[in-house]
Amino acid sequence: MSYQIITDSGCDFTKEKYEALGLIAAPLTVNFRGETYPDRNDDSLRDMYADLRAGEAATTSAVNPEQWQEIMEPLLEKGEDILVLAFSSGLSTTYQSACIAAESVRARYPEGRIRVIDSLSASLGQGLLVYLTARKKLREAPAMDELGDWVEANKLHICHWFTVNDLNYLKKGGRVSAATAFVGTMLSIKPIMHTSDEGKLTVVGKARGRKSSLNTLIDTVGRLGIDLQEQTMFICQADCQAEAEAVAAELKRRYGVKEVYINYIGPVIGSHTGPDTMGLFFVGTER
């Protein structure tokens, strides 16, 4: 029986990327400057980051069970099974909502099969896992459970490493204390973060200055990455495209990486981490 991979906008792909990979994505929701709209990843993000720099704030909402059901039911009606790869349960209730929706629609479509997986990933880390999963489906046509088992076996090898430029956004979200944000800003301390095995964003180090923080991300690839010349790596950036391109060039120069996909951090994640955040995602021995 055929099956469809479903994900959500937490993976920060463009509409074109979802379509190229044959994916359906449930959107999270953003409330910004009095407007509520589905999470999207396009050139309009330049304006959002400009407004964030000017002091505007945004709030966000997870995908709710009803939104998941609206996607699941038409697929089950057509006789397709469903494999869901959802935004980390450590950062959002989107995964839990997908589980609730799956239980609800199973009662109406008992012949259909739905498997919901917690990606334990975020932004283009979730995107990299989804990308690798979709390519495996397209190239090898595995059964749904075989592909789901592959995701479970490999998701903790997707390395997520971030740095932010302004600690005050993390302070607003409760990720760092007000004192840490103040001192870090005064001393130009940039936190080094990663997404843990529990799917939570964790501060694991610090660097003095922006250049040092970006070099730490690049160095980490050499420490944890595997088969670097064969990988497609992902970089997410919050309105710092030129720096992202410089990091990509260094990955190619230093490690022989052939392809690096660069894209915006979407409004849901970007509103919490702030402008000039950068994340680097690759396959490694461990997170």
Backbone as a ProteinNet text record, in pm:
[ID]
protein_1_A
[PRIMARY]
MSYQIITDSGCDFTKEKYEALGLIAAPLTVNFRGETYPDRNDDSLRDMYADLRAGEAATTSAVNPEQWQEIMEPLLEKGEDILVLAFSSGLSTTYQSACIAAESVRARYPEGRIRVIDSLSASLGQGLLVYLTARKKLREAPAMDELGDWVEANKLHICHWFTVNDLNYLKKGGRVSAATAFVGTMLSIKPIMHTSDEGKLTVVGKARGRKSSLNTLIDTVGRLGIDLQEQTMFICQADCQAEAEAVAAELKRRYGVKEVYINYIGPVIGSHTGPDTMGLFFVGTER
[TERTIARY]
84.4	0	87.9	46.5	124.2	107.6	202	195.3	252.6	213.9	254.7	333.7	446.1	520.5	461.6	428.2	378.8	476.7	501.8	581.5	510.7	583	524.7	625.4	580.2	664.5	781.6	791.6	908.5	1038.6	1030.8	1155.5	1208	1137.5	1190.7	1227.2	1149.3	1164.9	1080.7	1117.4	1032.4	922.5	818.7	710.5	765.6	863.1	921.8	996.3	1061	1135.5	1040.4	929.9	831.1	781.1	750.5	695	796.7	922.6	1026.1	1045.8	1024.2	1043.7	914.1	804.5	677.9	619.3	635.2	593.8	469.7	394.3	286.5	329	309.9	354.6	239.4	216.8	118.5	183.3	117.7	181.7	158.4	265.7	249.2	194.7	166.4	100.8	183.5	185.5	259.3	163.2	177.9	104.8	206.9	201.5	304.1	241.9	265.7	212.6	62.2	-6.9	-151.8	-211	-128.9	-176.2	-141	-236.8	-212.5	-207.3	-100.9	-87.6	-10.7	-26.5	48.1	197.1	273.8	420	460	547.1	590.4	737.2	801.2	943	965	975.9	994.4	1064.2	1074.3	1149.9	1086.2	959	895.5	962.1	1043.9	1111.4	1210.8	1259.9	1348.6	1278.2	1151.1	1074.5	1050.8	1022.6	999.4	1123.8	1240.1	1362.4	1396.8	1364.7	1385.2	1298	1173.5	1084.1	1130.7	1182.8	1236.7	1354.6	1439.8	1553.2	1504.3	1387.1	1332.3	1255.2	1246.5	1183.9	1048.3	995.5	867.3	882.7	772.8	774.1	667.5	689.3	594.5	559.5	439.9	401.8	370.8	381.4	364.3	275.4	216.1	131.5	167.5	157.4	184	71.6	97	-9.8	-103.5	-234.3	-328.1	-385.4	-452.1	-502.3	-597.1	-680.3	-774.7	-702.4	-594.8	-517.4	-453.8	-400.9	-345.6	-455.2	-571.7	-680	-721	-721.6	-759.8	-666	-542.1	-445.7	-457.1	-474.8	-475	-597.5	-714.7	-837.9	-846.7	-817.5	-825	-729.6	-613.4	-519.1	-572.4	-628.3	-685.7	-805.5	-883.9	-997.7	-952.2	-833.7	-778.9	-708.9	-702.2	-638.6	-489.1	-436.4	-293.4	-265	-156.4	-107.2	-25	9.3	71.8	189	302.9	419.9	442.5	432.9	446.7	581.5	656.4	781.2	757.8	744.2	697.9	808.6	789.6	872.7	896.8	1015.6	1056.3	954.9	923.7	834.3	899.3	1031.5	1100.2	1086.9	1029.1	1017.1	875.6	787.4	654.1	557.5	428.6	324.9	276	343.3	302.6	301.2	403.2	408.1	292.1	268.1	158.2	24.5	7	-116.5	-132	-21.6	-26.8	-69.4	-21.5	-60.3	-209.4	-259.9	-402.6	-486.1	-443.2	-516.1	-515	-400.6	-390.3	-486.1	-495.2	-588.1	-732	-763.1	-899.7	-938.8	-852.8	-890.2	-882.3	-799.4	-794.5	-930.5	-1003.9	-1135.4	-1232.5	-1211.7	-1300	-1247.2	-1117.4	-1055.6	-969.9	-1033.8	-956.8	-866.6	-895.5	-810.8	-683.8	-679.9	-563.3	-456.7	-332.6	-220.8	-151.6	-128.4	-59.3	52.5	172.4	285.4	337.6	339.3	384	518.6	618.9	753.6	791.3	840.6	897.1	1037.4	1057.6	1188.4	1296.9	1255.8	1351.5	1443.6	1392.9	1471.8	1394.3	1465.2	1404.3	1471.9	1402.2	1452.1	1507.5	1618.6	1670.4	1736.7	1745.5	1782.1	1668.4	1547.6	1429.7	1422.8	1455.1	1454.5	1550.8	1671.7	1769.6	1719.3	1660.4	1605.5	1493.6	1405.4	1295.6	1349.7	1449.1	1511	1569.9	1646.9	1709.1	1603.6	1496.6	1388.6	1314.9	1282.8	1210.8	1294.4	1423.8	1511.1	1520.6	1526	1532.4	1404.1	1291	1163.5	1161.3	1205.8	1202.7	1299.7	1415.3	1519.4	1505.6	1457.7	1459.9	1321.3	1218.2	1080	1063.5	1113.3	1096.3	951.8	911.8	782.7	780.7	660.3	650.8	717.9	696	757.1	908.7	958.2	1102.4	1161.1	1093.6	1142.2	1129.2	1018.3	1001.5	1107.7	1142	1248.2	1382.5	1405.7	1529.7	1535.5	1423.4	1419.8	1453.4	1390.8	1415.4	1562.7	1622.7	1761.8	1860.5	1820.6	1915.7	1891.2	1777.5	1744.7	1841.2	1901.4	1995.3	2135.5	2151.1	2276.5	2268.5	2152.6	2138.6	2186.6	2302.7	2364.5	2307.7	2267.8	2213.2	2305.4	2372.6	2458.8	2425.6	2399.3	2352.6	2441.4	2434.6	2479.8	2385.5	2369.1	2285.8	2373.4	2321.2	2399.5	2353.8	2229.2	2173.3	2108.1	2167.9	2119.1	1983.1	1940.6	1815.1	1693.9	1702.5	1591.3	1580.8	1693.5	1691.2	1645.7	1679.2	1632.9	1480.6	1420.7	1274.9	1207.6	1272.4	1215.5	1253.8	1328.2	1365.9	1482.4	1555.3	1668	1793.5	1810.4	1921.1	1866.9	1938.5	1894.5	1920	1853.1	1873.7	2018.5	2077.5	2217.3	2311.8	2287.5	2370.8	2359.4	2238.1	2218.1	2289.2	2282.3	2346	2498	2556.2	2701.3	2749.5	2677.8	2716.8	2714.7	2613.6	2604.5	2719.9	2751.1	2859.3	2993.8	3015.6	3145.1	3147.2	3038.9	3026.9	3042.5	2980	2980.5	2867.2	2899.2	2800.6	2782.6	2661.4	2642	2651.2	2703	2702.5	2597.7	2501.3	2390	2377.2	2313.9	2274.7	2140.4	2079.2	1955.7	1993.4	1954.2	1997.2	1926	1966.7	1901.2	1755.3	1719.9	1580.7	1504.2	1570.8	1504.1	1487.5	1571	1562.8	1683.1	1661.3	1769.6	1850.9	1980.5	2065	2190.9	2225.4	2351	2463.5	2561.9	2669.3	2807.5	2816	2945.7	2928.9	3039.9	3035	3161.5	3148.9	3262.1	3267.4	3386.9	3404.5	3399.6	3286.5	3272.7	3207.6	3152.4	3077	3165.5	3280.9	3367.7	3406.3	3437.7	3475.6	3359.4	3237.9	3122.4	3097.2	3113.2	3093.3	3204.5	3326.4	3437.1	3414.2	3352.2	3322.2	3225	3125	3031.1	3105.1	3192.7	3267.9	3360	3428	3516.5	3439.3	3315.6	3235.1	3204.8	3191.3	3170.3	3287	3408.3	3524.9	3533.1	3480	3485.2	3380.3	3261.2	3150.4	3106.6	3135.4	3080.7	3139.3	3060.1	3104.9	3085.3	3176.6	3166.4	3138.4	3220	3190.4	3182.1	3263.4	3262.9	3137.9	3065.1	2946.2	2816.9	2827.5	2707.6	2653.4	2521.6	2459	2432.7	2492.5	2473.9	2376.3	2311.2	2212.2	2258.1	2234.7	2257.9	2129.3	2084.6	1972.8	2028	1967.9	2017.4	1900.8	1915.6	1813	1858.5	1850.7	1885.9	2035.4	2117.4	2263.6	2318.4	2263.3	2293.2	2441.8	2504.6	2645.2	2733.5	2706.8	2783.8	2758.2	2633.5	2601.5	2676.8	2686.2	2759.7	2908.7	2961.7	3103	3127.7	3034.6	3047.6	3040	2946.7	2934.4	3062.7	3121.9	3246.7	3358.9	3362.1	3466.7	3444.1	3319	3289.9	3339.3	3319.6	3365.3	3518	3579.6	3725.5	3793.4	3744.2	3812.9	3783.4	3657.4	3617.4	3578.6	3577.8	3539.7	3392	3309.5	3164.8	3120.6	3040.7	3004.2	2881.6	2787	2662.4	2619.1	2584.5	2533.2	2406.2	2295.8	2166.8	2147.9	2127.2	2109.9	1966.6	1902.9	1767.7	1742.8	1639.7	1600.1	1557.3	1577.7	1505.9	1365.8	1265.2	1128	1083.3	964.8	919.8	894.9	852.3	823.9	950.7	1055.6	1181	1257.1	1259.9	1335.3	1287	1156.2	1104.6	1153.5	1194.3	1244.8	1396.7	1466.6	1613.4	1670	1592.8	1632.7	1713.8	1726.2	1805.5	1950.6	2012.3	2153.5	2182.9	2079.2	2100.2	2144.9	2237	2278.3	2286.2	2238.2	2245.8	2311.7	2385.1	2456.2	2413.4	2376.3	2317.6	2387.8	2421.6	2496.1	2477.7	2521.3	2514.3	2645.1	2632.3	2752	2744.5	2851.1	2855.9	2754.8	2729.4	2632.2	2595.8	2490.6	2453.5	2555.1
-120.3	0	125.4	226.8	351.2	430.7	518.3	601.8	739	835.2	974.1	1017.1	1087	1147.6	1286.1	1309.7	1440.3	1495.3	1624	1690.4	1819.9	1916.3	2044.5	2154.6	2277.8	2390.5	2415.3	2339.1	2351.2	2318.1	2249.1	2212.2	2323.6	2437.7	2558.3	2539.5	2461.8	2451.4	2557.6	2588.5	2669	2581.2	2645.3	2573.3	2487.2	2541.8	2468.8	2344.2	2351.4	2236.4	2124.1	2159.1	2056.9	1986.7	2066.4	2008.9	1919.3	1961.3	1882.3	1746.7	1740.2	1616.3	1536	1587.5	1516.3	1513.8	1622.8	1629	1715	1683.6	1769.2	1821.7	1953.4	2014	2086.8	2055.5	2127.6	2253.3	2370	2493.7	2524.3	2564.6	2629.5	2769.5	2845.1	2974.8	3084.1	3201.3	3317.1	3433.6	3505.5	3630.6	3742.3	3834.2	3937.7	4066.5	4173.9	4306.2	4301.9	4227.5	4221.9	4128.6	4057.9	3966.1	3822.6	3732.4	3590.5	3520.9	3444.6	3379.4	3248	3157.3	3031.2	3056.3	2979.9	2984.1	2964.3	3049.4	3037.5	3076.1	3025.4	3051.3	3105.1	3237.7	3301.7	3435.6	3513.1	3638.7	3743.5	3724	3819.1	3818.6	3717.6	3711.1	3824.7	3882.4	3998.2	4109.3	4131.3	4236.3	4199.9	4073.5	4032.6	4055.3	4015.3	4032.9	4180.7	4262.3	4406.8	4459.7	4411.2	4454.5	4402	4278.8	4227.6	4311.7	4351.4	4438.1	4570.8	4614.7	4742.9	4730.6	4608.6	4590.9	4525.3	4488.3	4417.8	4277.4	4222.1	4087.1	4001.9	3871.4	3778	3668.3	3612.3	3492.7	3382.3	3258.2	3145.8	3039	2955.5	2846.2	2719.4	2605.3	2475.8	2436.3	2333.7	2273.5	2202.7	2227.7	2163.9	2035.3	1951.7	1824.2	1838.6	1942.6	1960.9	1988.3	2066.4	2093.4	1966.3	1881.6	1754.3	1667.9	1663.4	1580.5	1624.2	1754.7	1805.7	1755.5	1727	1672.7	1520.7	1456.2	1310.2	1248.3	1302.7	1237.7	1220.9	1323.7	1303.1	1194.9	1182.5	1079	939.8	924.2	795.3	760.5	861.2	837.7	783.2	825.1	776	641.8	590.9	461.4	467.7	586.3	599	589.2	521.8	523.3	650.3	678.6	807	786.7	847.8	854.4	1000.7	1033.5	1171.5	1189.3	1292	1332.8	1472	1480.4	1603.4	1677.9	1807.6	1900.9	1844.8	1864.2	1807	1830.8	1723.9	1736	1816.1	1833.2	1913.5	2062.5	2102.4	2244.6	2287.6	2192.6	2225.5	2112.5	2144.2	2041.6	1986.5	2022.4	1977.9	1825.2	1759.1	1612.1	1551.5	1601.4	1548.3	1566.1	1680.4	1704.7	1606.3	1571.7	1473.9	1336.9	1300.1	1172	1171.1	1281.4	1291.5	1280.1	1351.1	1346.9	1206.6	1139.7	1004.7	909	917.2	830.9	859.7	985.6	1023.7	970.6	989.8	946.7	795.5	729.1	582.4	521.5	585.7	534.3	537.7	632.6	644.7	571.5	545	475.9	361.3	259	152.7	74.3	79.4	7.4	85.2	213.3	295.9	284.7	311.4	303.5	439	483.1	610	584	627	618.1	758.8	801.5	935.3	925.3	996.8	993.4	1131.9	1135.8	1258.2	1274.7	1375.4	1393.8	1431.6	1485.7	1539.6	1641.7	1708.2	1800.3	1929.4	2030.1	2160.1	2229.1	2325.4	2406.1	2315.1	2352.1	2270.1	2141.6	2121.1	1989.4	1892.5	1935.3	1858.1	1847.3	1957.8	1957.2	1855.2	1845.2	1748.7	1605.8	1576.9	1443.5	1413.6	1510.2	1491.7	1474.3	1554.2	1546.6	1408.1	1358.4	1226.9	1116.8	1132.3	1033.9	1033.4	1151.7	1161.8	1109.3	1139.1	1087.2	935.5	880.3	734.7	670.9	733.6	682.7	688.3	799.5	816.1	722.2	699.4	620.4	469.8	431.3	289	227.1	311.7	265.3	162.6	191.4	96.3	94.9	-13	-16.1	90.2	135.4	245.7	213.1	94.2	60.5	50	4.1	-1.7	139	231.2	369.3	433.2	407.2	460.6	409.8	281.5	225.9	291.5	321.7	390	529.4	600.2	732.5	722.3	627.8	612.7	579.1	499.5	458.6	570.4	668.4	769.4	910.7	936.1	1075.2	1137.4	1058.4	1115.1	1131.5	1104.4	1133.7	1264.9	1332.5	1463.4	1568.9	1626.4	1724.1	1863	1931.2	2067.3	2157.4	2250.3	2343.2	2486.1	2569.6	2706.6	2806.7	2930.2	3043.4	3160	3245.7	3365	3488.1	3599.3	3722.5	3814.2	3796.1	3883.5	3796.3	3792.1	3707	3750	3870.4	3919.1	3841.4	3786	3704.4	3574.5	3514.2	3394.4	3428.1	3548.2	3590.3	3598.9	3656.3	3668.1	3531.7	3432.9	3298.9	3213.7	3271.2	3197.6	3102.4	3114.5	3024.2	3065.3	3195.4	3243.8	3347.6	3369.6	3466.3	3609.1	3702.7	3843.8	3884.5	3832.5	3866.6	3812.2	3688.9	3630	3709.9	3749.8	3827.9	3962.7	4026.9	4157.5	4146.2	4052.8	4037	3991.2	3895.9	3845.7	3953.7	4041.1	4150.7	4248.6	4280.9	4374.9	4320.6	4189.7	4129.2	4064.5	4080.4	4019.8	3867.5	3806.3	3661	3602.9	3506.5	3442.8	3296.8	3256.6	3118.5	3020.1	2902.2	2790.9	2692	2659.4	2574.7	2455.5	2351.3	2243.1	2188.3	2105.4	2038.3	1902.5	1877.7	1760.3	1633.9	1519.9	1393.5	1393.5	1482.1	1495.1	1596.1	1651.5	1744.6	1884.3	1923	2055.1	2139.7	2269.2	2361.1	2389.6	2357.1	2361.4	2442.7	2531.3	2605.7	2515	2492.3	2398.5	2464.5	2592.3	2659	2806.3	2876.4	3019.1	3056.1	3161.9	3211.5	3363.2	3417.8	3562.8	3623.2	3680.7	3745.4	3657.1	3721.9	3652	3558.4	3606.3	3523.9	3395.6	3406.7	3289.3	3191.3	3242.5	3153.4	3076.2	3141.8	3073.5	2971.7	3005.8	2910.2	2787	2806.1	2691.6	2596.6	2651	2565.1	2483.3	2550.3	2482.2	2375.8	2406.9	2310.2	2186.9	2207.9	2097.4	1995.2	2040.5	1947.9	1849.7	1900.7	1813.6	1717.2	1758.1	1674.6	1563.5	1593.4	1498.3	1439.8	1509	1467.6	1337.8	1267.4	1143.4	1155.3	1093.6	1093.7	1234	1330	1470.6	1503.1	1439.5	1470	1417.9	1327.6	1268.9	1332.8	1424.2	1480.3	1602.5	1620.5	1749.6	1810.4	1926	1991.9	2107.9	2142	2249.4	2361	2484.7	2601.7	2683.7	2718.1	2811.9	2945.6	3052.7	3185.3	3281.8	3368.7	3467.7	3603.5	3619.4	3745.5	3775.7	3671.2	3688.9	3600.3	3619.9	3535.6	3536.9	3653.1	3661	3578.9	3584.9	3504	3354.7	3318.3	3177.8	3128.2	3212	3173.2	3157.2	3242	3230.2	3100.4	3064	2937.5	2820	2826.1	2718	2703.3	2814.6	2809.8	2746.4	2776.3	2718.1	2568.3	2525.3	2381.7	2308	2369.4	2307.3	2307.4	2418	2427.6	2332.4	2332.8	2257.4	2107.6	2073.8	1933.6	1868	1945.1	1887.8	1860.1	1928.8	1913.1	1961.2	1880.5	1913.9	2004.3	1989.1	2064.1	2116.1	2245.1	2306.2	2382.5	2346	2411.4	2518.3	2644.1	2756.5	2807.7	2830.1	2885.3	2966.8	3050.8	3129	3039.8	3088.7	3037.7	3097.1	3013.3	3060.3	3146	3208.5	3302.7	3240.2	3112.9	3051.3	3041.2	2984.8	2969.4	3101.6	3174.7	3299.4	3404.7	3406.1	3506.1	3481.2	3356.8	3324	3333.9	3318.3	3322.5	3455.8	3530.2	3663.3	3670.6	3792	3812.4	3769	3725.2	3685.2	3551.6	3481.9	3343.6	3259.8	3166.9	3074.9	2934	2837.7	2697.8	2615	2513.4	2424.9	2281.6	2205.5	2073	1972.8	1858.1	1757.7	1623.3	1516.8	1383	1354.9	1308.3	1285	1158.1	1132.3	1014	1022.1	1144.5	1171.1	1317.9	1356.9	1497.8	1582.8
0	0	0	-72.1	-78.6	51	74.6	194.4	164	247.7	232.6	355.2	331.6	442	469.8	595.6	639.5	742.8	735.3	837.1	875.8	929.7	966.3	936.3	950.5	908.7	1002.6	1111.2	1197.6	1128.2	1011.8	943.2	852.1	844.4	779	631.7	559.9	415.1	345.1	222.8	136.7	77.6	24.2	-42.4	-156.5	-228.9	-341.8	-295.5	-179.4	-127.7	-87.7	-21.5	12.9	-113.4	-214.6	-337.1	-406.9	-411.2	-478.4	-412.3	-281.6	-206.9	-191.1	-244.3	-235.4	-95.6	-22.1	117.7	135.9	240.3	288	424.2	448.3	574	641.6	768.7	848.8	905.2	890.6	935.6	1083	1152.1	1280.6	1254.4	1359.5	1344.9	1412	1347.9	1399.4	1416.7	1527.8	1546.6	1556	1458	1448.4	1397.6	1470.1	1435.2	1413.7	1500.5	1497.1	1393.8	1321.5	1217.8	1255.2	1237.4	1259.4	1124.3	1100.9	970.6	984.7	887.8	893.1	876.7	950	938	791.7	740.8	601.8	591.5	488.4	471	330.6	320.5	190.4	210.7	105.3	112.1	202.6	240.8	332.8	470.2	495.4	625	644	535.4	550.7	628.2	594.5	662.4	808.9	835.8	973.6	1058.2	1005.7	1084	1101.2	1003.4	1018.7	1132	1140.4	1248.3	1383.3	1386.7	1512.8	1560	1466.2	1502.8	1560.3	1512.6	1558.1	1689.6	1741.7	1872.9	1873.8	1757.5	1753.3	1812	1861.5	1918.8	1851	1852.6	1791.3	1890.7	1874.7	1948.7	1848.3	1892.8	1800.5	1862.6	1776.3	1821.1	1745.4	1814.4	1753.5	1658.9	1578	1499	1595.9	1584.8	1677.1	1617	1695.9	1643.9	1525.4	1527.5	1417.2	1285.6	1290.7	1168.5	1114.3	1204.4	1159.2	1096	1157.6	1105.2	965.3	941.1	809.3	700.1	735.4	639.6	631.4	746.2	750.1	683.1	708.7	663.1	511.4	431.7	285.5	234.9	297.3	256.4	289.2	408.7	446.1	358.9	322.5	232.4	97.7	53.7	-74	-59.4	62.3	84	108	138.2	165.1	315	348.9	485.8	507	633.2	665.8	760.5	724	811.8	847.6	976	1022.9	1091	1050.1	1116.7	1173.2	1305.5	1368.2	1443	1451.9	1529.1	1669.2	1722	1850.2	1961.3	2034	2149.3	2261.6	2256.9	2356.9	2335	2221.3	2188.5	2152.1	2127.9	2077.8	2112.2	2117.8	2135.6	2001.8	1894.3	1760.6	1749.8	1804.1	1800	1877.9	1999.3	2079.6	2007.7	1940.6	1865.9	1750.7	1685.5	1577.3	1630.5	1748.6	1809.5	1842.6	1896.5	1928.2	1801.5	1696.6	1569.7	1511	1517.2	1461.7	1531.2	1662.9	1736.5	1696.6	1676.5	1641	1503.1	1404.6	1269.4	1252.9	1333.2	1326.1	1358.5	1448.7	1485.9	1368	1277.6	1161	1038.9	1037.5	924.5	978.3	1035.5	1100.8	1006.8	877.8	782.6	748.2	781.2	750.5	857.8	821	914.3	922.3	1046.4	1070.8	1170.9	1135.9	1229.5	1252.4	1377.8	1413	1484.9	1434.6	1491.9	1543	1664.1	1721.2	1664.3	1581.4	1517.7	1617.6	1734.6	1832.3	1766.9	1664.1	1581.9	1559.7	1510.9	1486.5	1369.8	1311.9	1202	1091.9	1032.3	923	972.1	1104.2	1155.5	1131.6	1165.2	1127.6	975.2	909.1	762.8	704.9	762.2	711.8	730.9	846.6	869.6	770.2	748.5	653.2	511.5	474.8	343.3	317.9	414	397.8	391.2	469.5	469.3	335.4	285.8	158.8	43	44.2	-62.2	-56.8	62.5	76.4	21.5	49.4	-2.4	-154.8	-211.9	-356.8	-427.6	-366.9	-433.2	-410.7	-290.7	-254.8	-238.9	-228.7	-212.6	-100.9	19.9	129.6	178.4	244.7	311.9	421.5	460	554.6	687.9	740.3	868.2	857.5	744.4	723.9	725.7	658.8	656.4	794.3	863.1	997.6	1093.1	1080.4	1165.3	1134.9	1006.4	968.2	1032	1032.3	1095.5	1243.4	1311.7	1455.5	1483	1395.2	1415.4	1385.4	1304.9	1257.9	1309.4	1372.9	1405.6	1506.3	1593.3	1689.8	1632.5	1502.7	1433.3	1354.3	1362.2	1296.7	1396	1368.3	1458.7	1432.3	1539.9	1534	1616.4	1553.2	1627.2	1587.4	1688.6	1667.1	1738.6	1691	1770.5	1745	1844.8	1830.2	1847.1	1797.4	1804.4	1916.6	1963.1	2066	2172.9	2289.6	2397.8	2452.3	2422.1	2478.7	2427.4	2307.6	2258.6	2338.7	2371.6	2455.2	2597.1	2643.5	2775.6	2778.2	2674.9	2668.9	2672.7	2611.6	2608.7	2727.2	2823	2941.6	2923	2810.5	2785.4	2861.6	2884.1	2966.6	3063.8	3172.7	3273.3	3226.4	3292	3258.8	3284.1	3392.1	3423.8	3317	3272.8	3168.9	3040.1	3005.7	2883.8	2892.9	3008.2	3024.9	3013.9	3090.4	3089.9	2951.9	2893.3	2762.2	2656.4	2663.4	2566.8	2586.4	2711.5	2740.2	2693.3	2707.3	2675.1	2536.3	2462.1	2329	2334.4	2435.3	2448.8	2365.2	2282.3	2196.6	2240.1	2275.9	2320	2204	2232.9	2139.4	2190.7	2106.9	2149	2056	2108.1	2019.9	2065.8	1981.6	2018.4	2075.5	2198.5	2273	2224.9	2280.2	2248.6	2293	2384.9	2428.6	2343.2	2243.1	2152.6	2208	2305.4	2364.7	2324.2	2310.5	2276.7	2402.6	2398.7	2517.3	2490.2	2582	2572.3	2619.9	2533	2566.3	2567.9	2532.8	2533.1	2503.9	2492.6	2460.2	2385.7	2306.7	2229.2	2244.4	2231.4	2243.7	2104	2068.9	1940	1835.2	1736	1631.9	1549.3	1506.8	1422.2	1494.4	1621.9	1699.6	1711.3	1728.3	1741.6	1612.5	1497.1	1369.3	1345.4	1383.9	1369.8	1456.7	1573.3	1660.6	1592.4	1523.6	1450.6	1344.8	1271.4	1165	1224.2	1333.1	1398.6	1445.8	1489.6	1540.3	1431.7	1309.3	1197.8	1188.2	1201.1	1195.4	1312.2	1425.6	1545.6	1543.6	1492.5	1501.1	1367.5	1258.3	1128.8	1076	994.3	930.9	780	704	556.8	503.7	545.8	519.7	370.9	289.4	146.3	76.1	141	79.4	128.3	221.6	283	209.9	219.5	195.6	332.2	359.3	488.6	472.9	582.5	583.4	676.8	633.9	719.1	723.1	843.3	855.9	904.4	854.9	891.2	909.5	1009.5	1040.3	989.8	857.8	792.4	802.4	782	777.1	664.4	546.3	430.9	395.3	397.8	357.2	450.4	580.4	673.9	650.8	621.7	594.8	472	369.8	249.4	278.8	366.8	404.3	481.3	570.2	644.1	547.7	451.9	353	272.2	231.4	154.8	236.2	366.9	452.2	472	481.6	491.7	367.1	252.4	127.4	119.3	161.2	153	250.5	374.7	479.1	475.5	445.6	458	325.3	217.8	89	74.3	154.1	142.9	4.6	-63	-200.8	-210.8	-118.3	-129.7	6.8	11.8	134.2	97.6	161.9	139.5	245.9	203.7	295.7	284.9	397.9	395.8	522.5	515	631	747	868.2	984.5	975.8	982.4	969	1085.9	1073.2	1176.1	1312.2	1317	1447.2	1530.8	1473.5	1548.6	1554.1	1444	1438.5	1535	1563.8	1657.1	1799.2	1828.5	1961.8	1972.5	1860.3	1864.6	1816.8	1736.4	1697.4	1569.2	1512.7	1391.8	1411.5	1301.5	1295.7	1363.5	1406.1	1450.9	1331.1	1354.2	1249.3	1305.5	1227.8	1266	1157.7	1198.4	1106.5	1137	1031.6	1050.2	958.7	1018.4	944.2	1012.4	948.4	1005.5	1079.4	1203.3	1283.7	1366	1439	1524.3	1637	1682.9	1788.5	1779.1	1851	1848.9	1924.4
[MASK]
+++++++++++++++++++++++++++++++++++++++++++++++++++++++++++++++++++++++++++++++++++++++++++++++++++++++++++++++++++++++++++++++++++++++++++++++++++++++++++++++++++++++++++++++++++++++++++++++++++++++++++++++++++++++++++++++++++++++++++++++++++++++++++++++++++++++++++++++++++++++++++++++

